[in-house]
Amino acid sequence: MIRTGRLTSILSLALLVAACGGGGGEGGGGGTASPPPAPTPVEIAVVEPAPIRTSDPFVSPGAASASRVTRFDEAAATAVRESDAFRKQRFRWGGLDTFSFADVRAEYPLSIGITGRHQTIAIVDDGFRPSHDEFAGKSVRTFGTVPAADHGTAVAAIAAGADDGRGMIGIAPGADLHLSSFRTDFAGLAAATRDAIATSDAVVQNNSWGFVDRNGKPIPIAAVQSRLAADPRTTLPKAMQAVLGGSETGIAAYLDALRAFTARGVVVFAAPNDRDATSLAVMDGLPLVAPELTQGWIVAINAVPVREGGEIVGAQRLSAACLQLAHTCLAANGLVHSATAKADDHYQNWNGTSFSAPQIAAGIAILAEAFPGLPPSDLRRRLLASANNRFFAHVGVTDFGNGVLHGFGEEFGHGFMDLAAALMPIGATGLPVGSSVHDGVAPLGAAALVSGDAQGDALVRGLGAQTITVFDSLGADFAMPGLGLYGGESRTSSSQRLERFAARTPVARAGLDTGAEAATGPAAWAWQAGPVTGIAHRVGPHGRETPLVAGAGALVGLAPDAIGIAAERRLGERGRLALYGFASPPADPRPERAGLAAHLDRADPAAATGAGLAWTGMAGPASLSVGASLLSEGGAFLGLATSDAAAPLRGTAGAVDLGLDARIAPGTRLSLSAQVGSGEARGGGLLGARGRSLFSAFGAAVSRHDVVASGDTLRVFVRQPLRIEAGSLRLRVPSGRSEDGTVAWRTLAVESTPSARQIDIGAEYEIAWNARSRLKLGIAYSHAARHTRGSHDVSAMGAFDRAF
């Protein structure tokens, strides 16, 4: 009953509408509505910096677990799109070719089995036919008196129609339903809303209804705003009562129920179907007078996209625009084919925002299954931030945090809902930079593990068997293969190897008088300086390093450019004692600073430092050496490094060294060397790497002089370069997030032992024709190169230099 006096009840002066106005839709197919006009395309506009900026920060009162949606199979999505039930949404209406479900890309979640399972969609509407085929096999709870009605039946089927190969299919066919009628008072609406929370744990509530005046026009929210502005002492329930009638207490209860729901779920309200409306209506515009509702509120409008080459380039709006709530508004195509209450297998075409809204509500259910612990407020943000807004100019931009900005317009809000984009990572994807997902993420490349030669293929094999959790910029976590942490191999370039192969190794020597004897006496120390690999070979039991093949022959080989200083003292018949230390020169951009000068002139720590001692004693024609080595690496551990410059990996290692050098024939010597040790890695930063490893290296070489010509040297060698024999690296990686967004961590153990043992066989030949000219040749074969099963490598180098 409609009259013009003061509103006294919820049904007396304001008419609750669903089918023909307000937030409702227009009957199609067998209905009586006239078709809409032909579409007017909207050209794509270049978006300039927006004058309006809204903030929609993280609100995360839920725990998250990792989604595995990182890509889609286009063939599977096409199969869903072409299925009979899905294609029911493809038809022609009043000159419009429409395919509503494809417009929101609903085929993509269905193609990977995401159907809204274990989620409940609450629907408030005029009535329902719960026995309809589309609701078979799912939990359907009704609250209060629920009459049979076409409109509500159609809305519920759009949201969650069954995937049974018959009739149609809903956007979230696996979701359950909580159904209640708006044909009650505000207290009844409040009770229904609270029941959806208490009994069904509904993640979203759909409302395809609103109030109209005696002329069938939506009652604008401005009517409530003017009441509040006229008297600042007026409460919101009282102002709404003045406009809508009903009980002030009932209105207050309903507002409280909506506050409770939006604090832990999402409320979707359909905008009016009046294309000429200049204001949102009372219900869909409620956040304008109750802003606390915004965190869980979406306004739905009806629009049909215009496409070129599959891309949306414009849209025909068939309803009111998003207007004052553009920053929390989405578009969906409300031209649909859906169920009716006439029979359990009856369907017809429909049109209106009433049928845009349940698509968006079902989208929340889809995301709730894909991200089972993300709070609904974050799901709402994902839908808004991922919507297709490329076909219109923006009047504002919403900052969703962590660099995610999304433009919106007064007409289409954030644009068309895009379920495929909402399921994929939004913004950057990587590891959390702090203890909370709200702190942002660092790209995976910022914390990648770079394998050294000693680890071989251990990282590839170890990480390949693991799954890690990463986050996107909106705090959603995704499961991805552990190889996402693999940053490749640390390899010395061919030019660097050739440069080292060709280099001469001068050593500065000096004697220091201790005061007891002359510099040449038994108590004197002999000093020498130069590249550490040459120093260690001369004074200790280390084999000669060769750049012909990959891998260091000992710890000192991990610092091939380090400068070494050694002091050696004879011990009479007891042999000789040598002490040495070394440090890598830091990088210096000045070309004139190089070698030892670069190190001595810089105060910043070197990349690698170390020390060692060795005792060498004679045993007939042979000399036996025993020693110990220490190495400290800044930014690496036995060659393994991370790309986290803020907190690089640091390693320390110690080893026992053994060596034997013997003359086996005139001009021919045999050298044997071995090293066994252990080391520890320590790291902070994004991965917090820790670990211990045992390692080994050994080699043998035969050197002969005067082979082809006087003064030449031929050296044949076999060796196993430094290799991890046992150990693991323990990484601190995220495993999810807590209710407040705090990152949960776990320890990921990665074995460091490679799959095979590299064995090198090679030969080097060097001849000096005179003091200025020198020729050097080398060739080598590596079995199981880089300690990787099935990998082989052959290298050959040559160098000729002449001093002028």
Disulfide bonds with the S-S distance in Angstrom:
Cys322-Cys329 2.00
